[in-house]
Amino acid sequence: MSVSTPAAEARRIEALDLRLAGASYRQIAAQLGVSVRTSFQDVQRALKATLQPAADEVRREEVLRLDRLLLAHWPASTRGDIAATNVALRIMERRARLLGLDVPVEKNDPAALPVAASALDELRARRERGA
């Protein structure tokens, strides 16, 4: 469990500063009066706290870019343009990977079958309406 006292936060920042200056985890532990394991955990937590907001911002910007690209190709793809459809699908796949939407599904997962069946039914209905 993570201790989130002001003293612990200050120690984590100092541990990260020492690590960035080239100190080993053993040296950090000795300097801060903690175990080697604690020095490692402090550095990792400080890194995560420092990098997570930046990573979240980059992810948001990337999603916005993908959304703009999809918007540009969407009209042609919905009119049946094969090249635009392929581009749109690639954009959608990239966006899903970036957002963690692609969760592996077991082949025989009964919960996944209704979604696939309803999607096929929708495609068939659209094809019949267009014919």
N, CA, C and O atoms as a GROMACS GRO file, in nm:
protein
  524
    1MET      N    1   0.083  -0.118   0.000
    1MET     CA    2   0.000   0.000   0.000
    1MET      C    3   0.088   0.124   0.000
    1MET      O    4   0.190   0.130   0.069
    2SER      N    5   0.048   0.222  -0.076
    2SER     CA    6   0.125   0.344  -0.092
    2SER      C    7   0.096   0.443   0.018
    2SER      O    8  -0.020   0.471   0.049
    3VAL      N    9   0.202   0.497   0.078
    3VAL     CA   10   0.187   0.600   0.180
    3VAL      C   11   0.185   0.733   0.107
    3VAL      O   12   0.272   0.761   0.025
    4SER      N   13   0.085   0.817   0.138
    4SER     CA   14   0.074   0.942   0.064
    4SER      C   15   0.085   1.064   0.156
    4SER      O   16   0.016   1.164   0.136
    5THR      N   17   0.171   1.054   0.255
    5THR     CA   18   0.193   1.168   0.343
    5THR      C   19   0.284   1.268   0.272
    5THR      O   20   0.356   1.230   0.180
    6PRO      N   21   0.283   1.392   0.314
    6PRO     CA   22   0.375   1.489   0.254
    6PRO      C   23   0.521   1.447   0.266
    6PRO      O   24   0.601   1.471   0.176
    7ALA      N   25   0.556   1.383   0.378
    7ALA     CA   26   0.694   1.338   0.395
    7ALA      C   27   0.730   1.228   0.294
    7ALA      O   28   0.840   1.226   0.239
    8ALA      N   29   0.635   1.137   0.270
    8ALA     CA   30   0.658   1.030   0.173
    8ALA      C   31   0.670   1.086   0.032
    8ALA      O   32   0.754   1.042  -0.046
    9GLU      N   33   0.586   1.184   0.000
    9GLU     CA   34   0.593   1.247  -0.132
    9GLU      C   35   0.728   1.317  -0.151
    9GLU      O   36   0.788   1.307  -0.258
   10ALA      N   37   0.773   1.386  -0.048
   10ALA     CA   38   0.902   1.455  -0.056
   10ALA      C   39   1.015   1.353  -0.074
   10ALA      O   40   1.109   1.377  -0.149
   11ARG      N   41   1.006   1.240  -0.003
   11ARG     CA   42   1.107   1.135  -0.015
   11ARG      C   43   1.108   1.077  -0.157
   11ARG      O   44   1.214   1.050  -0.212
   12ARG      N   45   0.990   1.058  -0.215
   12ARG     CA   46   0.982   1.005  -0.351
   12ARG      C   47   1.047   1.100  -0.451
   12ARG      O   48   1.119   1.056  -0.541
   13ILE      N   49   1.022   1.227  -0.435
   13ILE     CA   50   1.083   1.326  -0.524
   13ILE      C   51   1.234   1.325  -0.509
   13ILE      O   52   1.307   1.331  -0.608
   14GLU      N   53   1.281   1.317  -0.384
   14GLU     CA   54   1.425   1.312  -0.361
   14GLU      C   55   1.485   1.184  -0.418
   14GLU      O   56   1.594   1.186  -0.476
   15ALA      N   57   1.414   1.072  -0.402
   15ALA     CA   58   1.462   0.945  -0.458
   15ALA      C   59   1.473   0.955  -0.609
   15ALA      O   60   1.571   0.908  -0.668
   16LEU      N   61   1.374   1.015  -0.674
   16LEU     CA   62   1.378   1.031  -0.819
   16LEU      C   63   1.493   1.123  -0.859
   16LEU      O   64   1.564   1.094  -0.956
   17ASP      N   65   1.512   1.232  -0.787
   17ASP     CA   66   1.624   1.323  -0.817
   17ASP      C   67   1.758   1.251  -0.807
   17ASP      O   68   1.845   1.268  -0.893
   18LEU      N   69   1.773   1.170  -0.703
   18LEU     CA   70   1.897   1.094  -0.686
   18LEU      C   71   1.917   0.993  -0.800
   18LEU      O   72   2.027   0.977  -0.852
   19ARG      N   73   1.809   0.927  -0.837
   19ARG     CA   74   1.818   0.827  -0.946
   19ARG      C   75   1.855   0.896  -1.077
   19ARG      O   76   1.938   0.845  -1.152
   20LEU      N   77   1.793   1.010  -1.104
   20LEU     CA   78   1.824   1.084  -1.226
   20LEU      C   79   1.968   1.134  -1.226
   20LEU      O   80   2.027   1.154  -1.332
   21ALA      N   81   2.022   1.155  -1.106
   21ALA     CA   82   2.162   1.199  -1.095
   21ALA      C   83   2.259   1.083  -1.107
   21ALA      O   84   2.380   1.102  -1.107
   22GLY      N   85   2.205   0.960  -1.118
   22GLY     CA   86   2.291   0.844  -1.140
   22GLY      C   87   2.309   0.753  -1.020
   22GLY      O   88   2.384   0.656  -1.028
   23ALA      N   89   2.242   0.782  -0.911
   23ALA     CA   90   2.255   0.698  -0.791
   23ALA      C   91   2.187   0.563  -0.813
   23ALA      O   92   2.084   0.554  -0.880
   24SER      N   93   2.246   0.460  -0.755
   24SER     CA   94   2.184   0.327  -0.760
   24SER      C   95   2.073   0.321  -0.655
   24SER      O   96   2.066   0.408  -0.567
   25TYR      N   97   1.989   0.220  -0.664
   25TYR     CA   98   1.882   0.206  -0.564
   25TYR      C   99   1.942   0.182  -0.425
   25TYR      O  100   1.887   0.227  -0.325
   26ARG      N  101   2.053   0.112  -0.422
   26ARG     CA  102   2.121   0.088  -0.294
   26ARG      C  103   2.172   0.220  -0.234
   26ARG      O  104   2.159   0.244  -0.114
   27GLN      N  105   2.229   0.304  -0.319
   27GLN     CA  106   2.277   0.435  -0.273
   27GLN      C  107   2.161   0.524  -0.228
   27GLN      O  108   2.171   0.596  -0.128
   28ILE      N  109   2.052   0.520  -0.302
   28ILE     CA  110   1.933   0.598  -0.265
   28ILE      C  111   1.880   0.551  -0.130
   28ILE      O  112   1.847   0.632  -0.044
   29ALA      N  113   1.874   0.420  -0.113
   29ALA     CA  114   1.826   0.363   0.014
   29ALA      C  115   1.912   0.410   0.130
   29ALA      O  116   1.860   0.449   0.235
   30ALA      N  117   2.043   0.406   0.113
   30ALA     CA  118   2.135   0.448   0.220
   30ALA      C  119   2.118   0.597   0.250
   30ALA      O  120   2.116   0.637   0.366
   31GLN      N  121   2.107   0.676   0.147
   31GLN     CA  122   2.095   0.821   0.166
   31GLN      C  123   1.964   0.860   0.235
   31GLN      O  124   1.961   0.951   0.318
   32LEU      N  125   1.856   0.789   0.200
   32LEU     CA  126   1.725   0.826   0.254
   32LEU      C  127   1.685   0.745   0.377
   32LEU      O  128   1.582   0.772   0.438
   33GLY      N  129   1.766   0.647   0.413
   33GLY     CA  130   1.737   0.566   0.532
   33GLY      C  131   1.618   0.473   0.514
   33GLY      O  132   1.540   0.452   0.607
   34VAL      N  133   1.605   0.416   0.392
   34VAL     CA  134   1.497   0.323   0.364
   34VAL      C  135   1.557   0.197   0.304
   34VAL      O  136   1.677   0.191   0.277
   35SER      N  137   1.474   0.096   0.283
   35SER     CA  138   1.523  -0.026   0.220
   35SER      C  139   1.545  -0.004   0.071
   35SER      O  140   1.494   0.092   0.014
   36VAL      N  141   1.619  -0.095   0.009
   36VAL     CA  142   1.642  -0.088  -0.135
   36VAL      C  143   1.508  -0.102  -0.208
   36VAL      O  144   1.482  -0.034  -0.307
   37ARG      N  145   1.425  -0.190  -0.157
   37ARG     CA  146   1.292  -0.209  -0.217
   37ARG      C  147   1.211  -0.080  -0.211
   37ARG      O  148   1.148  -0.042  -0.310
   38THR      N  149   1.213  -0.012  -0.098
   38THR     CA  150   1.140   0.114  -0.084
   38THR      C  151   1.197   0.220  -0.177
   38THR      O  152   1.122   0.299  -0.236
   39SER      N  153   1.329   0.223  -0.191
   39SER     CA  154   1.389   0.323  -0.281
   39SER      C  155   1.344   0.297  -0.424
   39SER      O  156   1.315   0.392  -0.497
   40PHE      N  157   1.339   0.171  -0.464
   40PHE     CA  158   1.291   0.136  -0.598
   40PHE      C  159   1.145   0.177  -0.616
   40PHE      O  160   1.108   0.239  -0.716
   41GLN      N  161   1.062   0.142  -0.518
   41GLN     CA  162   0.920   0.175  -0.525
   41GLN      C  163   0.898   0.326  -0.528
   41GLN      O  164   0.812   0.376  -0.600
   42ASP      N  165   0.975   0.398  -0.448
   42ASP     CA  166   0.964   0.544  -0.447
   42ASP      C  167   0.994   0.603  -0.585
   42ASP      O  168   0.922   0.690  -0.633
   43VAL      N  169   1.100   0.555  -0.647
   43VAL     CA  170   1.138   0.606  -0.780
   43VAL      C  171   1.028   0.572  -0.881
   43VAL      O  172   0.989   0.658  -0.960
   44GLN      N  173   0.978   0.449  -0.878
   44GLN     CA  174   0.875   0.408  -0.972
   44GLN      C  175   0.747   0.490  -0.954
   44GLN      O  176   0.686   0.532  -1.052
   45ARG      N  177   0.707   0.513  -0.831
   45ARG     CA  178   0.586   0.592  -0.805
   45ARG      C  179   0.604   0.737  -0.848
   45ARG      O  180   0.513   0.799  -0.903
   46ALA      N  181   0.723   0.791  -0.823
   46ALA     CA  182   0.750   0.929  -0.864
   46ALA      C  183   0.749   0.941  -1.016
   46ALA      O  184   0.696   1.038  -1.071
   47LEU      N  185   0.807   0.843  -1.084
   47LEU     CA  186   0.805   0.844  -1.230
   47LEU      C  187   0.663   0.837  -1.284
   47LEU      O  188   0.625   0.911  -1.375
   48LYS      N  189   0.585   0.747  -1.227
   48LYS     CA  190   0.446   0.732  -1.272
   48LYS      C  191   0.369   0.861  -1.250
   48LYS      O  192   0.294   0.905  -1.338
   49ALA      N  193   0.385   0.922  -1.134
   49ALA     CA  194   0.314   1.046  -1.104
   49ALA      C  195   0.358   1.158  -1.196
   49ALA      O  196   0.278   1.246  -1.230
   50THR      N  197   0.484   1.156  -1.237
   50THR     CA  198   0.537   1.260  -1.324
   50THR      C  199   0.497   1.238  -1.470
   50THR      O  200   0.463   1.334  -1.540
   51LEU      N  201   0.500   1.113  -1.515
   51LEU     CA  202   0.479   1.084  -1.657
   51LEU      C  203   0.333   1.062  -1.695
   51LEU      O  204   0.297   1.085  -1.810
   52GLN      N  205   0.249   1.017  -1.602
   52GLN     CA  206   0.111   0.983  -1.636
   52GLN      C  207   0.033   1.100  -1.694
   52GLN      O  208  -0.034   1.083  -1.796
   53PRO      N  209   0.038   1.218  -1.633
   53PRO     CA  210  -0.038   1.330  -1.693
   53PRO      C  211   0.009   1.362  -1.835
   53PRO      O  212  -0.073   1.392  -1.921
   54ALA      N  213   0.138   1.356  -1.861
   54ALA     CA  214   0.189   1.383  -1.995
   54ALA      C  215   0.142   1.276  -2.093
   54ALA      O  216   0.102   1.307  -2.205
   55ALA      N  217   0.145   1.151  -2.051
   55ALA     CA  218   0.099   1.042  -2.138
   55ALA      C  219  -0.050   1.055  -2.166
   55ALA      O  220  -0.093   1.031  -2.279
   56ASP      N  221  -0.129   1.094  -2.068
   56ASP     CA  222  -0.272   1.114  -2.088
   56ASP      C  223  -0.298   1.225  -2.189
   56ASP      O  224  -0.388   1.213  -2.273
   57GLU      N  225  -0.221   1.332  -2.182
   57GLU     CA  226  -0.238   1.445  -2.274
   57GLU      C  227  -0.202   1.402  -2.417
   57GLU      O  228  -0.274   1.436  -2.511
   58VAL      N  229  -0.094   1.330  -2.434
   58VAL     CA  230  -0.055   1.282  -2.566
   58VAL      C  231  -0.163   1.190  -2.622
   58VAL      O  232  -0.197   1.198  -2.740
   59ARG      N  233  -0.218   1.103  -2.538
   59ARG     CA  234  -0.324   1.011  -2.581
   59ARG      C  235  -0.447   1.090  -2.626
   59ARG      O  236  -0.507   1.057  -2.728
   60ARG      N  237  -0.486   1.194  -2.550
   60ARG     CA  238  -0.601   1.277  -2.588
   60ARG      C  239  -0.577   1.344  -2.723
   60ARG      O  240  -0.666   1.347  -2.808
   61GLU      N  241  -0.458   1.398  -2.742
   61GLU     CA  242  -0.426   1.464  -2.869
   61GLU      C  243  -0.429   1.366  -2.985
   61GLU      O  244  -0.479   1.397  -3.093
   62GLU      N  245  -0.377   1.247  -2.963
   62GLU     CA  246  -0.375   1.146  -3.068
   62GLU      C  247  -0.518   1.104  -3.104
   62GLU      O  248  -0.549   1.086  -3.222
   63VAL      N  249  -0.604   1.088  -3.006
   63VAL     CA  250  -0.744   1.052  -3.033
   63VAL      C  251  -0.812   1.163  -3.113
   63VAL      O  252  -0.889   1.134  -3.205
   64LEU      N  253  -0.784   1.288  -3.080
   64LEU     CA  254  -0.842   1.399  -3.157
   64LEU      C  255  -0.795   1.397  -3.302
   64LEU      O  256  -0.874   1.421  -3.393
   65ARG      N  257  -0.668   1.368  -3.323
   65ARG     CA  258  -0.616   1.358  -3.460
   65ARG      C  259  -0.684   1.246  -3.537
   65ARG      O  260  -0.724   1.262  -3.652
   66LEU      N  261  -0.697   1.131  -3.472
   66LEU     CA  262  -0.763   1.018  -3.536
   66LEU      C  263  -0.909   1.049  -3.566
   66LEU      O  264  -0.961   1.012  -3.671
   67ASP      N  265  -0.976   1.118  -3.475
   67ASP     CA  266  -1.115   1.158  -3.498
   67ASP      C  267  -1.127   1.248  -3.620
   67ASP      O  268  -1.219   1.232  -3.701
   68ARG      N  269  -1.035   1.343  -3.634
   68ARG     CA  270  -1.037   1.433  -3.750
   68ARG      C  271  -1.013   1.356  -3.879
   68ARG      O  272  -1.080   1.382  -3.980
   69LEU      N  273  -0.919   1.264  -3.876
   69LEU     CA  274  -0.894   1.182  -3.996
   69LEU      C  275  -1.016   1.098  -4.032
   69LEU      O  276  -1.053   1.089  -4.149
   70LEU      N  277  -1.077   1.038  -3.931
   70LEU     CA  278  -1.195   0.956  -3.956
   70LEU      C  279  -1.308   1.041  -4.013
   70LEU      O  280  -1.377   1.000  -4.107
   71LEU      N  281  -1.326   1.159  -3.958
   71LEU     CA  282  -1.430   1.250  -4.007
   71LEU      C  283  -1.407   1.284  -4.154
   71LEU      O  284  -1.503   1.294  -4.231
   72ALA      N  285  -1.283   1.302  -4.194
   72ALA     CA  286  -1.252   1.336  -4.333
   72ALA      C  287  -1.283   1.221  -4.427
   72ALA      O  288  -1.325   1.245  -4.540
   73HIS      N  289  -1.264   1.096  -4.385
   73HIS     CA  290  -1.283   0.981  -4.472
   73HIS      C  291  -1.422   0.919  -4.460
   73HIS      O  292  -1.463   0.841  -4.546
   74TRP      N  293  -1.494   0.953  -4.356
   74TRP     CA  294  -1.622   0.889  -4.328
   74TRP      C  295  -1.724   0.905  -4.441
   74TRP      O  296  -1.784   0.806  -4.482
   75PRO      N  297  -1.748   1.025  -4.492
   75PRO     CA  298  -1.851   1.038  -4.597
   75PRO      C  299  -1.826   0.947  -4.717
   75PRO      O  300  -1.919   0.882  -4.764
   76ALA      N  301  -1.705   0.943  -4.766
   76ALA     CA  302  -1.675   0.857  -4.881
   76ALA      C  303  -1.689   0.710  -4.845
   76ALA      O  304  -1.736   0.630  -4.926
   77SER      N  305  -1.648   0.674  -4.723
   77SER     CA  306  -1.656   0.533  -4.684
   77SER      C  307  -1.802   0.488  -4.673
   77SER      O  308  -1.834   0.374  -4.708
   78THR      N  309  -1.889   0.576  -4.626
   78THR     CA  310  -2.031   0.537  -4.614
   78THR      C  311  -2.102   0.537  -4.749
   78THR      O  312  -2.212   0.484  -4.761
   79ARG      N  313  -2.040   0.597  -4.851
   79ARG     CA  314  -2.095   0.591  -4.987
   79ARG      C  315  -2.042   0.470  -5.064
   79ARG      O  316  -2.075   0.451  -5.181
   80GLY      N  317  -1.961   0.390  -4.999
   80GLY     CA  318  -1.914   0.267  -5.061
   80GLY      C  319  -1.776   0.274  -5.124
   80GLY      O  320  -1.735   0.179  -5.190
   81ASP      N  321  -1.705   0.382  -5.104
   81ASP     CA  322  -1.568   0.394  -5.156
   81ASP      C  323  -1.479   0.296  -5.080
   81ASP      O  324  -1.455   0.312  -4.960
   82ILE      N  325  -1.431   0.194  -5.150
   82ILE     CA  326  -1.353   0.088  -5.086
   82ILE      C  327  -1.226   0.141  -5.022
   82ILE      O  328  -1.194   0.104  -4.909
   83ALA      N  329  -1.153   0.228  -5.092
   83ALA     CA  330  -1.029   0.282  -5.037
   83ALA      C  331  -1.057   0.363  -4.910
   83ALA      O  332  -0.987   0.349  -4.810
   84ALA      N  333  -1.160   0.446  -4.914
   84ALA     CA  334  -1.195   0.526  -4.797
   84ALA      C  335  -1.242   0.437  -4.682
   84ALA      O  336  -1.213   0.465  -4.566
   85THR      N  337  -1.314   0.330  -4.715
   85THR     CA  338  -1.359   0.236  -4.612
   85THR      C  339  -1.239   0.170  -4.545
   85THR      O  340  -1.236   0.155  -4.423
   86ASN      N  341  -1.141   0.129  -4.625
   86ASN     CA  342  -1.021   0.067  -4.568
   86ASN      C  343  -0.946   0.165  -4.479
   86ASN      O  344  -0.898   0.126  -4.372
   87VAL      N  345  -0.935   0.289  -4.521
   87VAL     CA  346  -0.868   0.391  -4.440
   87VAL      C  347  -0.946   0.411  -4.310
   87VAL      O  348  -0.887   0.416  -4.202
   88ALA      N  349  -1.079   0.423  -4.321
   88ALA     CA  350  -1.162   0.444  -4.202
   88ALA      C  351  -1.146   0.328  -4.104
   88ALA      O  352  -1.135   0.350  -3.983
   89LEU      N  353  -1.145   0.207  -4.155
   89LEU     CA  354  -1.129   0.090  -4.067
   89LEU      C  355  -0.993   0.090  -3.999
   89LEU      O  356  -0.983   0.057  -3.880
   90ARG      N  357  -0.889   0.127  -4.072
   90ARG     CA  358  -0.755   0.133  -4.011
   90ARG      C  359  -0.750   0.240  -3.901
   90ARG      O  360  -0.690   0.220  -3.796
   91ILE      N  361  -0.814   0.353  -3.927
   91ILE     CA  362  -0.819   0.459  -3.825
   91ILE      C  363  -0.895   0.409  -3.702
   91ILE      O  364  -0.851   0.430  -3.589
   92MET      N  365  -1.007   0.343  -3.725
   92MET     CA  366  -1.087   0.291  -3.614
   92MET      C  367  -1.010   0.186  -3.535
   92MET      O  368  -1.018   0.182  -3.412
   93GLU      N  369  -0.936   0.100  -3.604
   93GLU     CA  370  -0.855  -0.001  -3.536
   93GLU      C  371  -0.748   0.064  -3.449
   93GLU      O  372  -0.727   0.023  -3.335
   94ARG      N  373  -0.682   0.164  -3.504
   94ARG     CA  374  -0.577   0.235  -3.429
   94ARG      C  375  -0.636   0.303  -3.306
   94ARG      O  376  -0.578   0.298  -3.197
   95ARG      N  377  -0.749   0.366  -3.324
   95ARG     CA  378  -0.816   0.436  -3.213
   95ARG      C  379  -0.855   0.336  -3.103
   95ARG      O  380  -0.837   0.363  -2.985
   96ALA      N  381  -0.910   0.222  -3.144
   96ALA     CA  382  -0.951   0.120  -3.047
   96ALA      C  383  -0.831   0.066  -2.970
   96ALA      O  384  -0.839   0.046  -2.849
   97ARG      N  385  -0.718   0.044  -3.040
   97ARG     CA  386  -0.597  -0.003  -2.971
   97ARG      C  387  -0.548   0.101  -2.872
   97ARG      O  388  -0.513   0.068  -2.758
   98LEU      N  389  -0.547   0.227  -2.914
   98LEU     CA  390  -0.498   0.336  -2.830
   98LEU      C  391  -0.583   0.349  -2.703
   98LEU      O  392  -0.530   0.377  -2.596
   99LEU      N  393  -0.712   0.330  -2.716
   99LEU     CA  394  -0.803   0.345  -2.602
   99LEU      C  395  -0.824   0.215  -2.525
   99LEU      O  396  -0.897   0.212  -2.426
  100GLY      N  397  -0.761   0.107  -2.571
  100GLY     CA  398  -0.775  -0.022  -2.502
  100GLY      C  399  -0.911  -0.085  -2.520
  100GLY      O  400  -0.957  -0.159  -2.433
  101LEU      N  401  -0.976  -0.058  -2.632
  101LEU     CA  402  -1.110  -0.112  -2.655
  101LEU      C  403  -1.109  -0.254  -2.709
  101LEU      O  404  -1.209  -0.325  -2.700
  102ASP      N  405  -0.996  -0.296  -2.765
  102ASP     CA  406  -0.987  -0.430  -2.821
  102ASP      C  407  -0.948  -0.530  -2.712
  102ASP      O  408  -0.830  -0.551  -2.683
  103VAL      N  409  -1.050  -0.589  -2.655
  103VAL     CA  410  -1.028  -0.690  -2.552
  103VAL      C  411  -1.041  -0.826  -2.619
  103VAL      O  412  -1.140  -0.850  -2.689
  104PRO      N  413  -0.943  -0.914  -2.600
  104PRO     CA  414  -0.954  -1.046  -2.662
  104PRO      C  415  -1.083  -1.116  -2.620
  104PRO      O  416  -1.122  -1.113  -2.503
  105VAL      N  417  -1.149  -1.178  -2.717
  105VAL     CA  418  -1.275  -1.248  -2.692
  105VAL      C  419  -1.255  -1.394  -2.727
  105VAL      O  420  -1.199  -1.426  -2.832
  106GLU      N  421  -1.300  -1.482  -2.641
  106GLU     CA  422  -1.293  -1.624  -2.668
  106GLU      C  423  -1.383  -1.656  -2.788
  106GLU      O  424  -1.489  -1.596  -2.804
  107LYS      N  425  -1.338  -1.749  -2.873
  107LYS     CA  426  -1.418  -1.785  -2.991
  107LYS      C  427  -1.557  -1.833  -2.954
  107LYS      O  428  -1.654  -1.802  -3.022
  108ASN      N  429  -1.566  -1.907  -2.846
  108ASN     CA  430  -1.694  -1.966  -2.808
  108ASN      C  431  -1.763  -1.887  -2.697
  108ASN      O  432  -1.844  -1.943  -2.623
  109ASP      N  433  -1.731  -1.760  -2.686
  109ASP     CA  434  -1.792  -1.676  -2.583
  109ASP      C  435  -1.935  -1.643  -2.624
  109ASP      O  436  -1.956  -1.568  -2.720
  110PRO      N  437  -2.034  -1.696  -2.553
  110PRO     CA  438  -2.173  -1.671  -2.591
  110PRO      C  439  -2.210  -1.523  -2.585
  110PRO      O  440  -2.299  -1.480  -2.658
  111ALA      N  441  -2.145  -1.447  -2.501
  111ALA     CA  442  -2.176  -1.305  -2.488
  111ALA      C  443  -2.138  -1.228  -2.614
  111ALA      O  444  -2.199  -1.125  -2.643
  112ALA      N  445  -2.040  -1.275  -2.690
  112ALA     CA  446  -1.995  -1.205  -2.810
  112ALA      C  447  -2.084  -1.238  -2.930
  112ALA      O  448  -2.088  -1.160  -3.025
  113LEU      N  449  -2.153  -1.350  -2.928
  113LEU     CA  450  -2.232  -1.392  -3.043
  113LEU      C  451  -2.348  -1.299  -3.077
  113LEU      O  452  -2.366  -1.269  -3.195
  114PRO      N  453  -2.427  -1.251  -2.982
  114PRO     CA  454  -2.537  -1.161  -3.018
  114PRO      C  455  -2.490  -1.033  -3.086
  114PRO      O  456  -2.556  -0.983  -3.177
  115VAL      N  457  -2.378  -0.981  -3.044
  115VAL     CA  458  -2.325  -0.859  -3.106
  115VAL      C  459  -2.290  -0.887  -3.251
  115VAL      O  460  -2.326  -0.810  -3.340
  116ALA      N  461  -2.218  -0.996  -3.275
  116ALA     CA  462  -2.179  -1.030  -3.411
  116ALA      C  463  -2.302  -1.059  -3.496
  116ALA      O  464  -2.308  -1.016  -3.612
  117ALA      N  465  -2.400  -1.130  -3.441
  117ALA     CA  466  -2.520  -1.163  -3.517
  117ALA      C  467  -2.598  -1.037  -3.550
  117ALA      O  468  -2.645  -1.022  -3.662
  118SER      N  469  -2.611  -0.946  -3.454
  118SER     CA  470  -2.687  -0.824  -3.481
  118SER      C  471  -2.614  -0.737  -3.583
  118SER      O  472  -2.680  -0.670  -3.663
  119ALA      N  473  -2.483  -0.735  -3.580
  119ALA     CA  474  -2.407  -0.658  -3.679
  119ALA      C  475  -2.428  -0.716  -3.818
  119ALA      O  476  -2.446  -0.641  -3.914
  120LEU      N  477  -2.426  -0.848  -3.829
  120LEU     CA  478  -2.450  -0.912  -3.959
  120LEU      C  479  -2.592  -0.884  -4.008
  120LEU      O  480  -2.613  -0.857  -4.126
  121ASP      N  481  -2.688  -0.891  -3.916
  121ASP     CA  482  -2.826  -0.861  -3.953
  121ASP      C  483  -2.839  -0.718  -4.005
  121ASP      O  484  -2.908  -0.693  -4.103
  122GLU      N  485  -2.771  -0.624  -3.938
  122GLU     CA  486  -2.775  -0.484  -3.979
  122GLU      C  487  -2.715  -0.467  -4.118
  122GLU      O  488  -2.770  -0.394  -4.201
  123LEU      N  489  -2.603  -0.532  -4.145
  123LEU     CA  490  -2.541  -0.524  -4.277
  123LEU      C  491  -2.631  -0.582  -4.386
  123LEU      O  492  -2.642  -0.525  -4.494
  124ARG      N  493  -2.694  -0.694  -4.356
  124ARG     CA  494  -2.786  -0.756  -4.453
  124ARG      C  495  -2.904  -0.663  -4.482
  124ARG      O  496  -2.944  -0.646  -4.598
  125ALA      N  497  -2.958  -0.603  -4.376
  125ALA     CA  498  -3.072  -0.513  -4.394
  125ALA      C  499  -3.033  -0.392  -4.478
  125ALA      O  500  -3.109  -0.349  -4.565
  126ARG      N  501  -2.916  -0.337  -4.453
  126ARG     CA  502  -2.869  -0.223  -4.533
  126ARG      C  503  -2.850  -0.261  -4.680
  126ARG      O  504  -2.885  -0.185  -4.770
  127ARG      N  505  -2.796  -0.379  -4.700
  127ARG     CA  506  -2.773  -0.424  -4.838
  127ARG      C  507  -2.907  -0.441  -4.911
  127ARG      O  508  -2.920  -0.405  -5.028
  128GLU      N  509  -3.005  -0.497  -4.840
  128GLU     CA  510  -3.136  -0.518  -4.902
  128GLU      C  511  -3.204  -0.383  -4.929
  128GLU      O  512  -3.270  -0.368  -5.033
  129ARG      N  513  -3.191  -0.287  -4.840
  129ARG     CA  514  -3.252  -0.156  -4.862
  129ARG      C  515  -3.187  -0.085  -4.980
  129ARG      O  516  -3.254  -0.013  -5.054
  130GLY      N  517  -3.057  -0.105  -4.996
  130GLY     CA  518  -2.984  -0.039  -5.104
  130GLY      C  519  -3.007  -0.105  -5.240
  130GLY      O  520  -2.985  -0.043  -5.344
  131ALA      N  521  -3.051  -0.231  -5.238
  131ALA     CA  522  -3.068  -0.304  -5.366
  131ALA      C  523  -3.195  -0.268  -5.435
  131ALA      O  524  -3.224  -0.320  -5.543
   0.00000   0.00000   0.00000
